């Protein structure tokens, strides 16, 4: 799991992608333009520019801190903190809860929870069209 958060902290998309199974499913919670289900890493990558364009990476860091909360045979639950400033100057100090499932040593599913109101306000998501997803968030 450390490799996941370390790649995210470095914004190393290739290393990040290599940790995922080809048929990974991401479920992103809430009511933001990126909320919903993505049935592959390729689909997930379509939303990354919206997120990356909104953040000032000279003053923002994903995965500043993280902690594995529970670990099972094929699953992990973790909390991650991000900290910094969006390009519009607004603070974006966010906490994420991640529930991971694994198969063959790769991530097969992620359920992500975060403060969607903060994301909408700080990243100005409310002024943009929703992303194309593969469906609604599912359990």
Long-range contacts (C-beta under 8 A, 24 or more apart in sequence): 1-66, 1-68, 1-76, 1-78, 1-100, 4-100, 4-107, 5-63, 5-66, 5-78, 5-80, 6-63, 8-62, 8-63, 8-80, 9-61, 9-62, 9-63, 9-64, 11-52, 11-57, 11-62, 13-45, 13-48, 17-41, 17-45, 19-106, 19-107, 20-106, 20-107, 21-103, 21-104, 21-106, 21-107, 21-108, 23-108, 24-106, 24-107, 24-108, 24-109, 24-110, 25-108, 25-109, 25-110, 26-109, 26-110, 26-112, 27-109, 27-110, 27-111, 27-112, 27-137, 27-138, 28-112, 28-137, 29-111, 29-112, 29-113, 29-114, 29-116, 29-137, 30-113, 30-114, 30-116, 30-119, 31-116, 31-120, 32-116, 32-119, 32-120, 32-125, 33-125, 33-128, 33-129, 33-130, 33-131, 34-125, 34-131, 35-116, 35-130, 35-133, 35-137, 36-130, 36-131, 36-133, 36-134, 36-135, 36-136, 36-137, 37-133, 37-134, 37-135, 37-136, 37-137, 37-138, 38-133, 38-134, 39-134, 39-135, 43-133, 43-134, 46-131, 46-132, 47-131, 50-125, 50-128, 50-131, 51-123, 53-87, 54-86, 54-87, 54-88, 54-122, 54-123, 54-124, 54-125, 55-84, 55-85, 55-86, 55-87, 55-92, 55-123, 56-84, 56-85, 56-86, 56-87, 59-84, 59-85, 60-84, 60-85, 60-86, 60-92, 74-101, 74-102, 74-103, 75-99, 75-100, 75-101, 75-102, 76-100, 76-102, 86-122, 86-123, 86-124, 88-122, 88-124, 90-121, 90-122, 91-122, 92-118, 92-119, 92-122, 92-123, 93-118, 94-118, 94-119, 111-137, 111-139
